[in-house]
Amino acid sequence: MFIICCGMYRSGSTWQYNVAAELYESQGRGERLGFLTAAGFAPRLDETIKPSEARLFKTHDTDPLFAAALASGKACGLYAYRDLRDVVFSMAHKLQRSVEHVMNDLKFVERCLENDRFWRQQPHVLVQRYQAITQAPALTVMEIASHLGVAVTLSQADDIATHNSHSANAARAETLTRQLRSTGVDLSSPTNALLYDPRTLLHWNHLREGATGLWRDLSTVEQRKALAALCGEWLIANGFEKDNFWIEHPAPPLQRTPTR
């Protein structure tokens, strides 16, 4: 079976990918395919895979090919989502671009909304909230294992969660950063913002310390108005806000958690 780790950008999909891979690899039944677009996935559809084995890959954007694979039972999915305001500010930080560039030039929010509608409509897709991943990682590992039909104890799930914790991944990202700098890569250039480790898919700048709700500290009124126009209804529908009071009166972040 193919395992499609298709989460929203900057919302824990790389974490899901590595957790799912380790669940299968611990039993000698998993193969990492890395990041695949639909074009990269298409040639693999006719490959023979034993029912007990899994080939895992990460992707983000929609395509009818993914929908067909999920509908036919050839694939199952793992989807994570997050407050879109945090997603926008996280992406701007990662790309070393302005929030306005991410929203206006890249049409990033519209892209995330389109992907969110698509993946949630598909069968055999487990949906996890980013806050659940950061606040109860071992339990979300157990949830992934159950969805994939992989037997795992709570102790084993806790070990996998620890191996993929923020501190562990931060150390991996720092190692990659040193390796890139040692070869002369200019990491101050936005053109190098997407360099990553081919096994874990962690980018050198994948993680940062911050807060859930960091957008509240960083955003201007103009930016919040623009975000509300783009995704205000989605924020309410998904329980991030009750109304649009946040536009003029953003509350301070309530909890400090690692962010991406």
N, C-alpha and C positions, 0 to 999 in steps of 0.2 A: 504494500500500500504506500501511496505517496502521502506525506504529511506536509501540508501547506501552512507555513507560519506567516500569516497574512495581516498582522496587526497594523493599526494606525501608525503612521510615522511618529517616532519619538515617544512611544507609548509602551515599550516592554516587549516588542516582538522579537528582538534579538535574545532577550532573556528566555522567552518561550522556546525559541529555536534551540538554544543550548541545553535547556532542561529536557526537552523532548528527545534530543539526540542522546543525551546521557542516559536517559531511561532505557532506550533501546540498546545502546552500546554496552551497558552493564550486562546485557544478556547476549551480546554478540549478534544483534539482529538489526543494527542500524547503519545507514550510510548517509553521510552529509553531502549534499549537492551544492551547498552555498546559496548564493542569491541568484534566482532565475526570473527572468521576465517570461511572458507567455511564449515568446519566440524561442527561448532557451528550453522551455518545458516541452514544447511540442514534439521534438524528436525522441523524447523519452517515453512517450505514452504507450508505445508498442513494446517496451521492454518487459520481459517476464520477471515478475517479483513473487517470491514465495509468500503465501498468506501471512506467515508469521514474521516476515521481515518488513522493514520500512526504509524508505528513501525520503529524506527530509530536505526541504528547501525553504528559503525565506523569499517573500515578495510583498508588494504593497498594493499595486494598482489592479484594477478590474480587467477581466477578459472573459469572453464566453467559453474559452477553453478550460479555464479553471472551474467555471460553473458546471460544465459537462462532466469533468472528472469527479467533482463532488457528487453530482446527481447520480452518476453511474456506480458509485461506491469504490471507484479506483483511488479516491483520495478522501482524507478528512482534514479539517482545518483547525487552526488555533488563532483566534483573533483577540487582540487587546485594544482597549480604547481609553482615552484620557480627556480631561478638560481641554477643549480645543484652544483656549487662550494660552495655557501652558505649552501646548504643542507648538503654537506659532512662535512664542518667544524662545523656546528651546531650539527650534529649527533656525531661527535667525542667529542665535548664538553659535550654533554648530557651523553654519555656512559662512559666518563672519559677514553677514549682510544686515541691512536694516529691517525692522519689522514691516515697514512700508513696502520694501522690495519683495518680501516674502508674501505679503497679502495681495499687493496690487500687480506686480510684474509676474510672479510665479503662479498667481491664482491658487495659492496653496490651500486655503480653507475650502474652496469649492472642490478641490481634488480630494481632500480628506473626507468631505461630506459624501461625495459620490462613492468613494471606496467604502465608507461606513455603511451606507445603504446596501451596497452590493453584498458585502461579506455577511452581514447579518441576515440577509434573505436566503443564504445558501444552506442546504442541509448538511448535517454532520460537521458543523462548525461550533467549537466551544468558544464562548465569549467571556472574557475576563476583564475586569476593571483594573486600571493601573494601580489605584490605591490598594486593592486587595493584594496585588503582587508585591508591593513594597511593604505593606503592613503585616501580611501573613503569608510569607513566601512558601513555607513548608506545606501549608494547607493548599495553596494554589498548585504546588507540585503534585500533591495527591489528586487534585481535581483533574489535572492534565493526564496523569497516569490512568485514572478511571476512564476518561474520555477515549484514550488510546487503547484501553484494554491491556495495560501493562501492570502486572502485580508488583506492588511496592509497599514496604512497611513505612510507618510514620518516621521511624529512625532513619531509614534510607532516604526518604523524602527530605528530611532535615539536612542530611549530609549533602544532597544535591543542591539544596537551597543555599547552604553555606558555601559550597564550591562556586556558586554563581552569585554570591552576595555583592553588594555595591563595593565593598572594600577589596574583594578578590578581583572583580572586574576592573576596578580602578588601577590595581597593580598591573594587570595585563595591559591596560591601555597605556600606562606609563612606560612599560617595557617596550611597547611598540613605538611610542614617541621617541625614546632614546635610540632605538634602531634606525628610525627614519632620519633623525638628526645626524646620526653618525655617518650616514651615506650622503649627506649634503642636501637633504630635502628641506626646502623652505616652508616651514609650517605656518608662517605668518601670511602666506599667500592663500586666498580663498580657493584657488585652483587645486590645492592639496587638502581641502577640508574633508574629502570623502575617502581618504586612504584608510584601508582596514586590514585586519588579520584574516586570511582566507579560511581559517578553521572556525574561529568563533564568530566571525563577522563583526567583531568589535572595532570601531573606528578609533583612531588615536585620540580623538577628542569626544568620545562617545558619552562620557559621564562628567557631571560637575556637581559640586555641593550646592544645595539650594533648598527650596521649599516647594511643597505642593501649594499652588496658588502664588508662585513667585511673580506672575504677571501683575498682581496687585501692587507690588512695590515698583515695578518697572514701567508700567503703562501710563500714557497720557490720556486725558479725556478724549482727545481726537481719536486715538487708537482704540479706545474702548467703544466709542460710537461706531467706528468702522467694524469692529469685531461683532458688535451687537447686530448690525445690519446683516452680517454674513452668517452668523451662527447663534444668534440670541435664542431663537426657537429651539434649536437643538440642545442648547445648554439647559433650558427649562425642561424639555422632554426627558433628558437624561439625569435630572436631579442635581445638576450643579448649581442651579439658581431657581428661585421661586418666581422671580419677575426680573425686570430690567433695572432695579434699584442700584445695582452694582456699577452701572455706567457712570453715574455722578458720585457715588459713594462706595468705592471699593473698600472692603474690610481688610484688615491685615491678615496674612496667612495664619491659620490656626494651628498648623502642625509642621514641624520641621522634619523633612524626609529627604533622602537622596533623590536627586532628579536627573534627568537626561537632557 
